[in-house]
Amino acid sequence: MGKGAFEGIKVADFTWAGVGPLIVKYLADNGATAVRLESMKRPDWVRISGPYKDGKPGIDRSCYWAYLNPNRLSMALNLAHPKGREIAKQFISWADVVAENYTVGTMEKWGLGYEEVKKIKPDIIMLRTSNQGQTGPHATHPGFGIQLVGLVGFPQITGWPDREPSPMPVAYTDLIAPRFGAAALIAALDYREKTGKGQLLDLSQLEAALNFMTPVVLDYVVNGRESMRAGNQCPSAAPHGVYRCKGDDRWCAIAIFTDKEWKAFCTVLENPPWTQARQFSTFLSRKANEEELDKLIEEWTVNFTPEEVMERMQQKGVAAGVVKNAADIYQDPQLKMRNYLWELNHREMGPVTHMGQAFVLSRTPAEGRKAAPCLGEHTEYVCREILGMSDEEFVALYNEGVLE
């Protein structure tokens, strides 16, 4: 196994919450040295979010935070203190990449905006990701991914046509923007290697997520048509939905787009008389009678487990998949084989599952080298080994409250 793809890259990590840490994770998991600058006085809200190991709350007991943050160092630094900001500048001088996702203007208040940062290190790459970018009338709009889900418009098309919009259960945009941020960083690192020049990367999480709404936006631009909620239906498929199966709250998704798939589907069901009825003989007639069709299908699926439904359908070339719960995912042999879930030994919690990578580099696969750090776990190490502080300087800064 070779070195990580980002071996030798150094990251001054000012990120918090979801998007920023996930972007840095791509670098850290693939060999970069990333130092997370955190605060005891205002900790990352994910650190105080459940679930907690053994149900015991604590700033170093969030499995959610640990899941997102392996392979990095944590330094507790008080950026409200002038000396804390000076230490931050030392990190910037050390780093190749500065990453931050605070509300627009926060870094400037600390004297750490891009114009100041590039004076410290002219070839620095600074990644700034925020709700709506660094410029524009709404740039200073604060918030989290759960609000951005609404601004992007996902709830407008999520839910049932006779009901109000359904909020998404997760901050979905937080899982979209990091892919764009990581790709932009790779491009910037390549550019710097060729030219010796750094640059500012301005990532709007709103704009990144809007890529997933392209058909909806184009339909409005071209046809003046507003897309609305359609439940589980799809304009080009029938049946298309999730169907109750045997077991407690167990379901299987089935999607049929062509007459060939419909015939195969009927074969799986052993061609009951209703499959030959005129109202289901063509795609258009199935679409017109979709509600009745869904009820008849569920009368069959409830007799089988979702795994049995999926296997029977797939054997005949019909698209079907189990609607998995958390236990299914954790025990999935495919994820285990591809090393997606990393069980690493956390200093406070013991063995804890961390998120792996959704891709594999053949020569330099990502590794779960270190569990997510406790807050400030590496403060002394970072000060002495990376910044070269003397014992006396370290103790003085700690006593002044600069190092938390």
C-alpha positions as CSV (number, residue, x, y, z in Angstrom):
1,M,0.0,0.0,0.0
2,G,1.4,3.4,-1.0
3,K,1.3,6.7,0.9
4,G,-2.0,8.6,1.0
5,A,-2.8,10.6,-2.1
6,F,-2.6,13.8,0.0
7,E,0.5,12.8,2.0
8,G,2.4,15.9,2.9
9,I,-0.5,18.4,2.5
10,K,-1.1,20.4,5.7
11,V,-4.6,21.8,6.6
12,A,-5.4,24.5,9.1
13,D,-9.0,23.4,9.8
14,F,-11.3,26.2,11.1
15,T,-14.4,24.2,10.1
16,W,-17.3,23.0,12.2
17,A,-20.8,21.4,11.9
18,G,-21.2,19.3,8.7
19,V,-20.0,20.6,5.4
20,G,-16.5,21.9,6.3
21,P,-15.4,18.9,8.3
22,L,-16.6,16.5,5.6
23,I,-14.5,18.4,3.0
24,V,-11.4,18.2,5.1
25,K,-12.2,14.5,5.8
26,Y,-11.5,13.7,2.1
27,L,-8.0,15.1,2.6
28,A,-7.3,13.7,6.1
29,D,-8.5,10.2,5.2
30,N,-6.1,10.2,2.3
31,G,-3.0,11.2,4.1
32,A,-3.1,15.0,4.8
33,T,-2.2,16.4,8.2
34,A,-5.3,18.3,9.4
35,V,-5.3,20.3,12.6
36,R,-8.8,21.2,13.8
37,L,-8.8,24.5,15.7
38,E,-11.7,24.3,18.2
39,S,-12.9,26.1,21.2
40,M,-14.0,24.9,24.6
41,K,-16.1,28.0,25.1
42,R,-18.1,27.5,21.9
43,P,-17.7,23.9,20.9
44,D,-18.9,22.5,17.6
45,W,-22.6,21.9,18.0
46,V,-22.2,18.4,16.5
47,R,-20.0,17.6,19.5
48,I,-23.0,18.1,21.8
49,S,-25.4,16.3,19.5
50,G,-26.5,12.7,20.1
51,P,-26.5,9.8,19.9
52,Y,-24.0,9.5,22.7
53,K,-22.0,6.4,23.5
54,D,-23.9,4.3,26.2
55,G,-26.5,7.1,26.3
56,K,-24.2,9.3,28.5
57,P,-24.0,12.9,27.2
58,G,-20.6,14.6,27.1
59,I,-18.5,16.8,24.9
60,D,-16.4,13.9,23.9
61,R,-19.1,11.3,23.7
62,S,-21.0,12.2,20.5
63,C,-20.9,9.2,18.1
64,Y,-22.2,11.6,15.4
65,W,-19.2,13.9,15.7
66,A,-16.8,10.9,15.9
67,Y,-18.4,9.4,12.8
68,L,-17.6,12.5,10.7
69,N,-14.2,13.4,12.1
70,P,-11.5,10.6,12.0
71,N,-7.9,11.1,11.1
72,R,-7.3,14.6,12.3
73,L,-5.7,16.5,15.3
74,S,-7.7,18.7,17.6
75,M,-6.3,21.9,19.2
76,A,-8.3,24.0,21.6
77,L,-7.6,27.6,20.9
78,N,-9.3,30.8,22.1
79,L,-9.7,32.9,18.9
80,A,-11.4,35.7,20.9
81,H,-8.0,36.3,22.5
82,P,-5.5,38.4,20.5
83,K,-2.7,35.9,21.1
84,G,-5.0,33.2,20.0
85,R,-5.4,34.9,16.6
86,E,-1.6,35.2,16.4
87,I,-1.2,31.5,16.9
88,A,-3.8,31.0,14.2
89,K,-1.6,33.0,11.9
90,Q,1.3,30.7,12.7
91,F,-0.9,27.8,11.6
92,I,-1.7,29.5,8.3
93,S,2.0,30.0,7.7
94,W,2.5,26.3,8.3
95,A,-0.5,25.2,6.1
96,D,-1.0,24.5,2.5
97,V,-4.8,24.8,2.8
98,V,-7.0,26.9,5.1
99,A,-10.6,25.7,5.4
100,E,-13.5,27.4,7.1
101,N,-17.3,27.4,7.0
102,Y,-18.3,30.1,9.5
103,T,-20.9,32.7,8.7
104,V,-19.6,35.2,6.2
105,G,-17.5,37.9,8.0
106,T,-16.5,35.8,11.0
107,M,-12.9,35.2,9.8
108,E,-12.6,38.9,8.8
109,K,-13.5,39.9,12.4
110,W,-10.5,37.8,13.6
111,G,-8.2,39.4,10.9
112,L,-8.1,36.0,9.1
113,G,-10.0,36.8,5.9
114,Y,-8.4,35.8,2.6
115,E,-6.7,39.2,1.9
116,E,-5.0,38.9,5.3
117,V,-4.2,35.2,4.9
118,K,-2.5,35.5,1.6
119,K,-0.2,38.2,3.1
120,I,0.9,35.6,5.6
121,K,1.4,33.0,2.9
122,P,1.0,34.1,-0.7
123,D,0.5,30.6,-2.2
124,I,-2.1,29.6,0.4
125,I,-5.3,27.9,-0.8
126,M,-8.3,29.0,1.2
127,L,-11.5,27.1,1.0
128,R,-14.5,29.1,2.2
129,T,-17.9,27.4,2.2
130,S,-21.1,29.1,3.4
131,N,-24.8,29.0,3.0
132,Q,-24.9,31.3,-0.1
133,G,-21.4,32.2,-0.9
134,Q,-19.1,35.1,0.1
135,T,-20.8,37.7,-2.2
136,G,-24.3,38.8,-3.0
137,P,-27.3,40.4,-1.1
138,H,-27.8,37.2,1.0
139,A,-24.2,36.3,1.6
140,T,-24.4,37.0,5.4
141,H,-27.5,34.9,5.8
142,P,-26.6,32.5,8.7
143,G,-28.0,29.0,9.1
144,F,-27.5,25.3,8.7
145,G,-28.2,22.7,6.1
146,I,-31.7,22.1,7.4
147,Q,-32.7,25.7,6.4
148,L,-30.9,25.4,3.1
149,V,-33.0,22.4,2.2
150,G,-36.0,24.8,2.1
151,L,-34.1,27.5,0.2
152,V,-33.1,25.0,-2.5
153,G,-36.7,23.9,-2.8
154,F,-36.5,20.2,-1.9
155,P,-39.7,20.2,0.3
156,Q,-41.7,21.7,-2.6
157,I,-41.4,18.4,-4.4
158,T,-41.2,16.1,-1.4
159,G,-44.4,14.6,0.0
160,W,-47.9,14.0,-1.3
161,P,-49.9,16.2,-3.6
162,D,-52.8,16.7,-1.2
163,R,-50.6,17.6,1.7
164,E,-48.2,20.3,2.8
165,P,-44.5,20.0,1.9
166,S,-42.6,17.4,3.8
167,P,-39.4,18.6,5.5
168,M,-36.4,16.4,4.9
169,P,-35.2,14.5,8.0
170,V,-31.6,15.5,7.5
171,A,-29.6,18.5,6.3
172,Y,-29.3,17.0,2.8
173,T,-27.3,19.9,1.4
174,D,-24.6,19.2,4.0
175,L,-24.0,15.9,2.1
176,I,-23.9,17.5,-1.4
177,A,-21.6,20.4,-1.0
178,P,-18.5,18.5,0.3
179,R,-18.1,16.6,-3.0
180,F,-17.8,19.9,-4.8
181,G,-15.5,21.3,-2.2
182,A,-13.1,18.3,-2.4
183,A,-13.0,18.5,-6.2
184,A,-12.3,22.2,-6.1
185,L,-9.4,21.6,-3.6
186,I,-7.9,19.0,-5.8
187,A,-8.0,21.4,-8.8
188,A,-6.5,24.2,-6.7
189,L,-3.7,22.0,-5.4
190,D,-2.9,20.9,-9.0
191,Y,-2.9,24.5,-10.2
192,R,-0.5,25.5,-7.4
193,E,1.8,22.7,-8.2
194,K,2.0,23.9,-11.8
195,T,2.1,27.7,-11.2
196,G,3.2,28.2,-7.6
197,K,0.1,30.2,-7.0
198,G,-2.7,29.8,-4.4
199,Q,-6.3,31.0,-4.6
200,L,-9.6,31.5,-2.9
201,L,-12.3,28.9,-3.3
202,D,-15.8,30.3,-2.7
203,L,-18.3,27.4,-2.3
204,S,-22.0,28.3,-2.0
205,Q,-23.8,25.3,-0.5
206,L,-27.1,26.6,-2.0
207,E,-25.6,26.6,-5.5
208,A,-24.0,23.2,-5.1
209,A,-27.4,21.7,-4.0
210,L,-29.3,23.3,-6.8
211,N,-27.6,20.9,-9.2
212,F,-30.0,18.3,-7.9
213,M,-32.9,20.5,-8.8
214,T,-31.9,21.0,-12.4
215,P,-34.9,19.2,-14.0
216,V,-37.3,21.2,-11.9
217,V,-35.6,24.5,-12.7
218,L,-35.4,23.7,-16.5
219,D,-39.0,22.7,-16.6
220,Y,-40.0,26.1,-15.3
221,V,-37.6,27.9,-17.6
222,V,-38.7,26.0,-20.7
223,N,-42.3,25.3,-20.0
224,G,-43.3,27.7,-17.3
225,R,-44.4,24.7,-15.2
226,E,-44.0,24.4,-11.5
227,S,-43.1,20.9,-10.3
228,M,-45.2,19.7,-7.4
229,R,-45.3,16.9,-4.9
230,A,-46.1,13.5,-6.4
231,G,-45.7,11.1,-3.5
232,N,-43.7,8.1,-4.7
233,Q,-44.9,8.3,-8.2
234,C,-42.7,8.9,-11.3
235,P,-44.0,10.3,-14.6
236,S,-42.3,7.6,-16.6
237,A,-42.9,4.5,-14.4
238,A,-45.9,2.6,-13.1
239,P,-45.9,0.9,-10.7
240,H,-43.3,3.0,-8.9
241,G,-43.3,3.0,-5.1
242,V,-42.5,1.4,-1.8
243,Y,-44.7,-1.6,-0.7
244,R,-45.3,-3.0,2.7
245,C,-43.8,-6.4,3.3
246,K,-43.8,-9.1,6.0
247,G,-42.4,-7.8,9.3
248,D,-42.5,-4.8,11.5
249,D,-42.4,-1.6,9.3
250,R,-40.6,-3.5,6.4
251,W,-40.8,-2.2,2.9
252,C,-39.5,-2.9,-0.6
253,A,-39.2,-0.4,-3.5
254,I,-40.3,-1.5,-7.0
255,A,-40.0,0.5,-10.2
256,I,-41.2,-0.6,-13.7
257,F,-40.6,1.5,-16.8
258,T,-41.3,-0.8,-19.8
259,D,-43.8,-3.3,-21.0
260,K,-41.1,-5.9,-20.9
261,E,-40.5,-5.2,-17.2
262,W,-44.2,-5.3,-16.6
263,K,-44.5,-8.8,-18.1
264,A,-41.6,-10.0,-16.0
265,F,-43.2,-8.4,-12.9
266,C,-46.4,-10.3,-13.6
267,T,-44.5,-13.5,-13.9
268,V,-43.0,-13.0,-10.5
269,L,-46.5,-12.7,-9.1
270,E,-47.5,-15.8,-11.1
271,N,-49.9,-13.9,-13.3
272,P,-52.9,-13.4,-11.1
273,P,-56.1,-12.5,-13.0
274,W,-56.0,-8.8,-12.2
275,T,-52.7,-8.4,-14.1
276,Q,-54.6,-9.3,-17.3
277,A,-57.3,-6.6,-16.7
278,R,-57.7,-3.9,-19.4
279,Q,-56.9,-1.1,-16.9
280,F,-53.4,-2.5,-16.5
281,S,-52.7,-3.5,-20.2
282,T,-50.6,-0.5,-21.2
283,F,-48.3,2.0,-19.5
284,L,-50.9,4.8,-19.8
285,S,-53.7,2.7,-18.4
286,R,-51.5,1.6,-15.5
287,K,-50.6,5.2,-14.9
288,A,-54.3,6.2,-14.9
289,N,-55.1,3.5,-12.4
290,E,-52.0,3.7,-10.3
291,E,-53.6,3.9,-6.9
292,E,-55.6,0.7,-7.5
293,L,-52.5,-0.9,-8.9
294,D,-50.4,-0.1,-5.8
295,K,-53.1,-1.6,-3.5
296,L,-53.1,-4.9,-5.5
297,I,-49.3,-5.1,-5.5
298,E,-49.2,-4.6,-1.7
299,E,-51.7,-7.5,-1.2
300,W,-48.9,-9.7,-2.7
301,T,-45.8,-8.1,-1.1
302,V,-47.1,-8.4,2.5
303,N,-46.7,-12.1,2.2
304,F,-43.0,-11.9,1.9
305,T,-40.0,-10.3,3.6
306,P,-38.5,-7.3,1.7
307,E,-35.5,-9.4,0.9
308,E,-37.6,-12.1,-0.7
309,V,-39.5,-9.5,-2.8
310,M,-36.2,-7.9,-3.9
311,E,-34.6,-11.2,-4.8
312,R,-37.6,-12.5,-6.8
313,M,-37.9,-9.3,-8.7
314,Q,-34.3,-8.9,-9.5
315,Q,-34.0,-12.5,-10.7
316,K,-36.5,-11.6,-13.4
317,G,-34.9,-8.2,-14.3
318,V,-37.3,-6.0,-12.3
319,A,-35.7,-3.1,-10.4
320,A,-36.4,-3.6,-6.7
321,G,-34.6,-2.9,-3.5
322,V,-35.1,-3.3,0.3
323,V,-35.9,-0.1,2.2
324,K,-33.2,-0.6,4.7
325,N,-33.1,0.4,8.3
326,A,-30.1,1.2,10.4
327,A,-29.5,-2.4,11.4
328,D,-29.6,-3.5,7.7
329,I,-27.0,-0.9,6.8
330,Y,-24.7,-1.7,9.6
331,Q,-24.7,-5.4,8.8
332,D,-24.6,-5.0,5.1
333,P,-21.9,-7.4,3.7
334,Q,-21.2,-5.1,0.8
335,L,-20.3,-2.2,3.0
336,K,-18.2,-4.5,5.2
337,M,-16.3,-5.9,2.3
338,R,-15.5,-2.4,1.0
339,N,-14.4,-1.2,4.4
340,Y,-16.9,1.7,4.4
341,L,-17.5,1.6,8.2
342,W,-14.3,2.0,10.3
343,E,-14.4,0.8,13.9
344,L,-11.7,2.8,15.6
345,N,-10.7,3.0,19.3
346,H,-11.7,6.4,20.6
347,R,-9.9,7.7,23.7
348,E,-13.1,8.5,25.7
349,M,-15.7,6.1,24.2
350,G,-13.6,3.0,23.2
351,P,-14.6,1.3,19.9
352,V,-16.7,3.6,17.8
353,T,-17.8,3.4,14.2
354,H,-16.5,6.1,11.8
355,M,-17.5,7.0,8.2
356,G,-15.2,5.6,5.6
357,Q,-14.9,6.6,1.9
358,A,-17.5,6.1,-0.9
359,F,-14.7,5.5,-3.3
360,V,-11.5,3.4,-3.4
361,L,-8.1,4.6,-4.8
362,S,-6.4,1.4,-6.0
363,R,-2.9,2.5,-5.1
364,T,-3.6,4.7,-2.1
365,P,-6.9,3.7,-0.5
366,A,-8.2,5.8,2.4
367,E,-7.5,4.5,5.8
368,G,-9.0,4.9,9.3
369,R,-5.7,5.6,11.0
370,K,-6.9,7.6,14.0
371,A,-10.3,7.8,15.8
372,A,-11.9,11.3,16.0
373,P,-10.1,13.3,18.6
374,C,-11.4,14.5,21.9
375,L,-11.7,18.3,22.1
376,G,-8.1,19.7,22.5
377,E,-6.6,16.2,22.6
378,H,-3.6,17.2,20.7
379,T,-3.1,20.8,21.9
380,E,0.2,20.2,23.6
381,Y,1.5,18.0,20.7
382,V,0.6,20.6,18.1
383,C,2.1,23.5,20.0
384,R,5.4,21.8,20.6
385,E,5.9,19.6,17.5
386,I,4.2,21.6,14.8
387,L,4.6,25.2,16.0
388,G,7.9,24.6,17.9
389,M,6.8,26.3,21.2
390,S,9.0,26.0,24.2
391,D,7.7,24.6,27.5
392,E,7.7,28.0,29.1
393,E,5.7,29.6,26.2
394,F,3.2,26.8,26.2
395,V,2.6,27.0,29.9
396,A,2.3,30.8,29.8
397,L,-0.3,30.7,27.0
398,Y,-2.3,28.0,28.7
399,N,-2.4,30.0,32.0
400,E,-3.5,33.1,30.0
401,G,-6.5,31.2,28.6
402,V,-5.2,31.3,25.0
403,L,-4.8,27.6,24.9
404,E,-8.0,26.0,26.2
